[in-house]
């Protein structure tokens, strides 16, 4: 969903308005159970802690590694799509 296709020559976005851009909605998001920990962080401003970003950091790498383990295709840019995996499999077949 995060993919913004661009023209390879000009770099101009190919999705020019939101009617053709997939935006996640409620059914696309897994359930979230927030857990608040009431201890200040000594390095955060005024004791603040990050709330949403830390759990997201390792997810893409874990999914990319799972795709690699399952297919032998290393995807290095997001989003990971079936088309990219297929291209990687076709490339492996040509090289082998």
SULJO-V302650 format. One record per residue. N is the residue number from 1. RES is the residue in one small letter. OMEGA is omega in whole degrees, -180 to 180 (999 if undefined). D_LAST is the distance of its C-alpha to the last C-alpha in Angstrom with 1 decimal. Layout:
BEGIN
n=[N/N]
res=[RES/RES]
omega=[OMEGA/OMEGA]
d_last=[D_LAST/D_LAST]
END
This chain:
BEGIN
n=[1/2/3/4/5/6/7/8/9/10/11/12/13/14/15/16/17/18/19/20/21/22/23/24/25/26/27/28/29/30/31/32/33/34/35/36/37/38/39/40/41/42/43/44/45/46/47/48/49/50/51/52/53/54/55/56/57/58/59/60/61/62/63/64/65/66/67/68/69/70/71/72/73/74/75/76/77/78/79/80/81/82/83/84/85/86/87/88/89/90/91/92/93/94/95/96]
res=[x/x/x/x/x/x/x/x/x/x/x/x/x/x/x/x/x/x/x/x/x/x/x/x/x/x/x/x/x/x/x/x/x/x/x/x/x/x/x/x/x/x/x/x/x/x/x/x/x/x/x/x/x/x/x/x/x/x/x/x/x/x/x/x/x/x/x/x/x/x/x/x/x/x/x/x/x/x/x/x/x/x/x/x/x/x/x/x/x/x/x/x/x/x/x/x]
omega=[-177/-176/173/-177/179/175/-176/-179/-175/-176/-179/178/179/176/-172/177/-171/180/178/-179/-177/178/-179/174/-171/-179/-180/-173/179/178/-179/176/-179/176/-179/178/-172/175/-178/177/-177/-179/179/178/-178/178/-176/175/174/-177/-172/-172/-174/179/-177/-172/-175/-172/-177/179/179/179/179/178/177/177/179/179/-177/-170/-174/-180/179/176/-175/177/-176/-3/175/-177/177/-180/179/178/179/178/178/178/178/178/178/-179/179/-177/-175/999]
d_last=[32.2/32.2/29.9/31.9/30.0/30.9/30.7/28.1/30.5/33.8/32.9/35.4/35.0/34.2/36.2/39.7/41.7/41.6/41.8/38.1/37.0/36.3/38.7/38.6/41.7/43.2/41.0/37.8/39.0/39.2/42.6/43.6/46.3/47.7/49.2/51.6/52.3/55.6/55.2/55.0/52.1/53.6/51.2/51.2/53.7/56.9/54.9/52.4/49.1/46.0/45.9/42.8/40.2/39.5/38.0/35.7/34.1/31.6/30.7/28.0/26.2/26.6/25.2/22.2/21.6/22.1/19.5/17.0/18.2/17.9/14.5/12.6/13.2/15.7/18.4/20.7/23.3/25.8/26.3/23.2/22.8/21.0/20.0/18.3/16.4/15.4/14.2/12.2/10.6/10.0/8.6/6.0/5.3/5.6/3.8/0.0]
END
